[in-house]
Amino acid sequence: AGEGTASSSGAILTCSPNAGSRGESGRLIFSSGSAKQGNSGAIHIGTGTATGGRGGEIILSTGSGTSGSGGAVCMLSGRGCAKTGGEFAVQSGEGTATSSGSIIITSSNGGISGTSGSLVFSSGTSKSGNSGQLLLGSGSASNGRAGDLICSVGSGTSGSGGRLILQAGLSMLASGGLITITSGEGKQTSSGTVVTRTSNSGTGGGSGRLIFSSGTACGGNSGAISLGTGASSGGRAGGIIMTAGSGTSGSGGQVELLAGSSSYCTGGAIVALSGEGTASSS
């Protein structure tokens, strides 16, 4: 395109003509040729730098459909027949003096009679090794607080709120996958707190339950539930407090401790022991 010494330079427009009454519009194909002894040619799409303004945008969009689905956008990295397939990287722009750019991945809002689109983040299957990991995390900060990781579901105006399901993987030959929730370590002060609670109820309902239970077992013992505090080398070990809520118009909540029943042997025992004192009284 022509240079503009005092104003904008000329635009370059590449398009196919409009289709007739019974056909499709023509395709646009941008491709490098194949190579037999080396790498095939790369395709570079980019905008120029700007000294007195903002860098140009790159907008990739497909057309809408009046009687069918809208056009799809497919971005695939290359397959590797002898080695690893190509990498697919998405990175926002660096901010040398301020913040770096955000990356926003979202589906559009649904119409009056439909739902919004799903977002699927998943690694592929594997035939002879481990499948790929899915890592979500924020970067470290040298002069501030590290970024939060917030996972929340939407509310419902005419139905229940969305569910949040965290499930480890199934194994056909070994133990199932582990779920670990650990608070952050504090190098100079206390470590972070882990809070598990239900939200407060509305004006006409009760608050949600908290259920801690192990699964059933077919050929062995069912899983145990262990509640405990960590040991302390320079102070007192943490306590375990179990209380039921009070009631302003009814009875206070009950605390029930029941051992398990047995169809063939003696029922389970309830054992309460005070702590041992190695140098003084227990």
N, C-alpha and C positions, 0 to 999 in steps of 0.2 A: 504494500500500500504506500501511498505517497506520504512524504514527511510534511508536517505542519510546523514551520519555523516559529509562527506566532500563535498558533492555536493547535487543536488536536490533529493527530495524524489520521489518515484514512482507515476505514474499517475493511476487513476481509470477510466476506460472506460466502460460505460454502453450503449449498442446499440443493436438494432435488426439486424439480417442479411438482406442483400439486397433481394428484391423480384425477382421472376422469370419473364418470358416474359409476363405474363398475370395477375399478381397479385399485391398487395400492400405490402409494407414493414410492419413489425409488429409494434404494438404500444408499447409505454413505458408509464406505469401508475405508478405515485407516489401518494399514497393516504393513509391517516390514516383511521382507522375504525370508525364506528358510535358509539355513546354513548347513553344510555337510561336515566341515572341519573346524568350525569355530562357533562363536556365539551369534545368534541372530541379532539384527539391528534393534535398538531400543526406540521407543516412542516417547518423546518429551513434550509435555503440555504444561505451559506455565505462563505467567504474566511478568511483565517487566517491573523493575524497582521504580520507586517514586521518591524524589528528594524533597518535594514540598507538599506531599499529599499521601493518601492511602494507597497501598498496593492494590492492583486490580484483582477482581474476584474470578473464580472459576465456578461456573454454574452448570451442573449436569442434571437435566430433567427430561422426562418422557412425556408424551402427550396423553391427554385424557380421552376417555372413551364414552360416547353418549349412549351406546347400546351394548357395550361390553366392558370388560375390565380395563383399567388403565394400563399403560405400558409398563413393563417391568424393567428394572435396572439390575443387571447382573455383572458383578466384578469378580473374576476368578484369576487366581495366580496359576502359574504353569505347573504341569505335572512333571515329576522326575521319574523316569523309567528305571534308572540305576541308582539314583541318590534321592535326597530329600526334595520334596516339592517346593515350589517358590513361596517366599514369604509375602504376607499381605500386611502392610504397615500403614496405620493411620495416625498422624501426629499433628497436633496443633502448632501454630506459629510461636516462636520464642519471643518473649518480651525482655529486651536487654535492660530497660529502665523500669518497666512496670510488670504487670502480670502477664503470663502466657495466655494464649487463647484457649477457649473452652471447646470441648467436643460434645456435641448434642446428638444423641441417637434417639429418635422418637417416632412413633407411628402417628398418622393424622387422626383427627377426631372422627368418630363414626357419624353416619347420617341419622336421619330421624327414625329409621327402622333397622339399624344395624349396629354392630359393635365396632370398637376401634381395633386396629390390627395388632397382632401379637408381635412380641419381640423374642426371638429365640437365640440364645447364646449357648453353643454346644460344640464340643470337640467331636471329631469323627470316630468311628469304630476302628478297632485294630484286630488283625487276624493272628499275629504271632508275637505281640508285645503289649505293653501298656498303652491304653488310649491317652490322648493328650489331656493336659491339665487345663483348668479354667481358673485363672488368677485374677482377683479383684483387689486392688489396694491403692492407697494414696502414697505420695512421695514423702520423704522425710523433710524436715524443716530445721535449718541451722539457727535461725533467729526468731522463731515463732512456734506456733502449735501445728502439729501435723494435721492434714485434712481428715475430716470425718468420712465415714462410710455409712450411708443411711440407706436402708432397704425398707420400703414401706409400700403398702397396697392402698388402692383407692377406696373411698367410701361409697355406699349405696343409698340412694334416696328412696327407693321402693323395694329394696331387698337387703340381704345381709352384706356386710362389708367383705371385701376380697380376703381370701385366705393367704397365709404365708406358710409354706410347707418346706421344711429342711429335712432331707432324707438322704442317708448314706447309701452306698451302692450294695447290691446283692452279689453274693459269691456262690457259685455252684459247688466248689470243692473246699474252700477255706472259710474263715470267719468273714462276716459281713464288714462293710466299711465302718470306720470310727467317726464320730462327731465330737469335735473338741471345741469348747468355747473358753477362751482364756483372756483375762483382762491384761492391760498393758503393764509392763514392769516399770517401776519407779527407781531409777538408779540412786537418787539422793533422798527421796521421800517415799510415801506409801505407794503401793501398786493400785491400779484402778479397781473400781467396784463392779461386780456383775449383778445386775438387777433383773429379776424375773417376776413379773407381776401382770395382772390383768388390769384393764382400764376400769374406771369408775362407771357404774351403771347410770342409766337415765332415770327419769322420774317414776317410771312404772315397771322397772325390772330389777333383777339382781345382777351383781357383778359376776364376771366369768369365773369358772373354776380353774384351778391349777392341778394337773394330774401328773404325778411322777410314778411311773410304773415300768417294770421290765416285762418283756414278752413271755408268752408261755413256752414250754419246752416239751418235746415229744420223747426224746431218749436220754435226757439228762436233767440236771438241775436248772431251774430258771435263774435268771440273772439276779444278783444281789443289788441292793440300793445302799450306798455308803454315804453318810453325811459326816463330815469331820472338818476340823480346823487345822491349820498348819502348826508345826512346832515353832517355838520362839527361842532364840539363843540369848537375847538380851532383854527379855521382858516376859510378860505373862501371855500364855497361849489364849487365842480367841475362844469365846464362849459360844454355845449353841442355845438359842432361845426359841421356844415354840409356844406361841400364844394364839388364842382364838379371839375374834373381835367381840366387842361389846354391842348390846342392843338397846336402843332408846325406847322402843315400844314393845319389845319381846324379850325372850330369854337370850342370854349371851351364848356364843357359839361353843360347841362341845369339842373336847380333845379326847379322841379315842385311840387307844393303842391295843391292837389285837394281834395275837400270834396266829399262824396259819393252822388250818385243820388238816387232818390226814385220814385217808380212807383205810389204811392198812397198819399204820404205826402210830406212835404217840404224837400228839399235836405239838406244834412249835412252842418253845419256851420264851419267856420274857425275862431278860437279865438286865439288871441295873447295877452298875458298879461305880463307886467313887474313884477318883484318881489316886494313884500310888504316890507317896512321898518318899523318895529315896533317902533324903537327909532329915526329914521331919515327918509329921503326922500325915496319914493319908486323908 
